[in-house]
């Protein structure tokens, strides 16, 4: 999300401008090992998780969103249409800001909503505040 030049990044658009969402195939992806924090200036998020599946109760970590389920819109339903097939996109994740301004995601004191159109291989991200 681009918020460096307000008004110039089309950050209101879920499929263009400053919002970019990529849909990647899950097959063959491997997690990277955590870098050695002693060797680098490493910014750690601590016990904060961006999102958990809607059907899973959070354990001990602070949860800042959800995976799946239905979006909890702050304003009104803005489900984007797929730019390829023009059908409503499926909701995937809701991301909320965290308590620490240094490590938290920044959505203008709001939330971000990720959507996909799997048949077309497209994704979209929008936010409300």
N, C-alpha and C positions, 0 to 999 in steps of 0.2 A: 504494500500500500504506500502510496506517495503522499506525504503531507509536507514536503519541503517547500513547495511553492503553492500555497493554497489558491484555488481558483484556476490554476494552470494545468493540473494533472488529470482532470475529469474524474476525480476520486469518487464521484457520485455514481459512476457507471459500473455495473457489475461485470461487464465483459470487455471493457476498454479503459483507456486512460491510465490512471495510477494503480488500479487493482489488477493483479495478475494471479491467476490460479492455473496450475498445470496438473493434468491428469496423467499419472505415470503408471505403467503396469507393475503390479506387485511381484510378479514372478521374477526371480533372479536378483532381487534387491538384497543387499547385505548391510546390516548396521555397521557403522564405523566404530572403531574402538574409541573410548573417551581419551582425549589428549591428556598428557601429563601436566597437571596444573602447576607443578613446580617449575616446569620448563617454559611456561608461557603466561601471559596475562590472560587468565581464563575467567570469563563471566559465567557464574553458575546460577541456575534458577532455584536451587535448593529444593524444598519440598512442595513445589508448585507444579501442577500438571495443567496443560492447556485444556484438555478435554478427556472425558471417559465415556464409554458407551452408555446410552440412556438407560439400559436395563441393569447396569452395575452400580451398586451403592459405593460412594467414595470410602476409601479406607482411612488412612491418617493424613493424607495430603489434601491441601486446599485444591479444589477443582474449579477451574475457571471456564466452564463451558460444558458442552455435551457432544457426543458422537451419535448420530442417528436420532430417531424419534421425530419430534416436531420442533421447529424453531419457536423460541419465545421472543417474538418481535417486540422491540421497544416502541415502535411507532405503529406501523401497519404492515400487512403482508406484502412483501416486495419480491416474491418468488420470481427469479428471472426466467425468461424464455431462452431456450437454446438458440444461439445465433445461426446454427446450421439448419435444424429442423423446425424451429419456432415452437416446440412443445415446452411446457413447464419443466424446469430442471428439478431433479431430486435433491432434497436437503441431505447434507452429509454431516456438517459440524457447525457448532456455534462456539465462538471464542469470546471470552470476556477479559477485561483488563484486570491486572493483578494489583496487589496492594503496594508494591515497591516500584516507583517510577523509573528506577535504574534498570531493572530486569523485566518489567512487565511489558506485555504487548500494548500498543497505544492505538485505540480506536476512538479518539476524541471524547473520552468518558462514556463510550458506548460499547457495542458488541459487533463482531463481524460474523457473517453467515456464509458458509461455503456450500455450493451446490454443484452437481454434476449431471451431465447427460451421457451416460455410459455408451449407448449405441453410437453416438457421434464422436465420442472421445473428447468432449469439451468440459471445461470447469469454469466456475464463476465465483467471485468473492465480492460481497458488498457489506457495508456497515451502516449502522444507525446509531444515533446518539440523541 
